[in-house]
Amino acid sequence: MSRKPTKGYFVRGQFVALGSELDQELKRELKGSAEMSKTDLKKYSDRLQQLGESLLTLRADLMNKLELSEKLVDAVDEARRITNFEGRRRQMQYIGKLMRGVDEDTLAAVEAALDEQNKGSAKGTLSLHQAEQWRDRLIADDEALTHWLELDSGADVQQLRALIRQARKDAQATQAQERPGEAVRHGKAYREIFQTVKAALNQGDADESDAATEDDQP
């Protein structure tokens, strides 16, 4: 005689049988809200699981600001060390279970920390692109140096000019020796211009941030 299929729903690949301990636990956690459908329960549990997984990528300084339980922090640290697929999957399910014990204010703080990290990554990428563009402009166009000095009035003009001249010489020598299909090789001056420009751009961003902080002071 065939067994009647168990009714339930899936949460992040884990089957939750209706009436099971896990099903009851999910419903108890959500009892403060209006009657929740299985779809609502799944969405809520998915959100917790995703936040738990995102904790593995969160920077230490942002992680330390969160009011997470020691058990959850230890579980996240352990998940980072696990390389076995099945072991990691089980650990992530455990983290998802622990996340169900985190209050809503802390969940919001986790989301805010992730947003802060993502914005910082995007800003860092933009800064690198700007530095690359300025490096290429300085090497290609004499007038670019005048425009750059308007942004970085404290620049060492003589050193920067010397680096630009050397980068141009290196580029000409490389073109003369270049073979089809070979990757372009750049000299030391080319890299130093990039580092000089990047440092100046980062310092400018830091100065703007400090000024904004001072403006916010009462």
KAUR-V785613 format. One record per backbone hydrogen bond with DSSP energy under -0.5 kcal/mol. CO is the residue of the C=O (numbers start at 1). NH is the residue of the N-H. Records with the same first field share a line. If there is no record, write none. Layout:
# KAUR-V785613
CO->NH / NH
This chain:
# KAUR-V785613
7->18
9->16
11->14
13->15
14->11
15->17
16->9
17->20
20->24
21->25
22->26
23->27
24->28
25->29
26->30
28->31
30->33
37->41
38->42
39->43
40->44
41->45
42->46
43->47
44->48
45->49
46->50
47->51
48->52
49->53
50->54
51->55
53->56
54->57 / 58
55->58
59->63
60->64
62->65
63->66
66->68
69->73
70->74
71->75
72->76
73->77
74->78
75->79
76->80
77->81
78->81 / 82
84->88
85->89
86->90
87->91
88->92
89->93
90->94
91->95
92->96
93->97
94->98
95->99
96->100
97->100
98->101
99->102
103->107
104->108
105->109
106->110
107->111
108->112
109->113
110->114
111->115
112->116
113->117
114->118
115->119
116->120
117->121
118->122
119->123
120->124
121->125
122->126
123->127
124->128
125->129
126->130
127->131
128->132
129->133
130->134
131->135
132->136
133->137
134->138
135->139
136->140
137->141
141->144
142->145 / 146
143->147
144->148
145->149
146->150
147->151
148->151 / 152
151->153
152->155
155->157
156->160
157->161
158->162
159->163
160->164
161->165
162->166
163->167
164->168
165->169
166->170
167->171
168->172
169->173
170->174
171->175
172->176
173->177
174->178
179->182
187->191
188->192
189->193
190->194
191->195
192->196
193->197
194->198
195->199
196->200
197->201
198->202
199->203
200->204
201->205
202->206
203->207
204->208
205->209
206->210
207->211
208->212
209->213
210->214
211->215
212->216
213->217
214->217
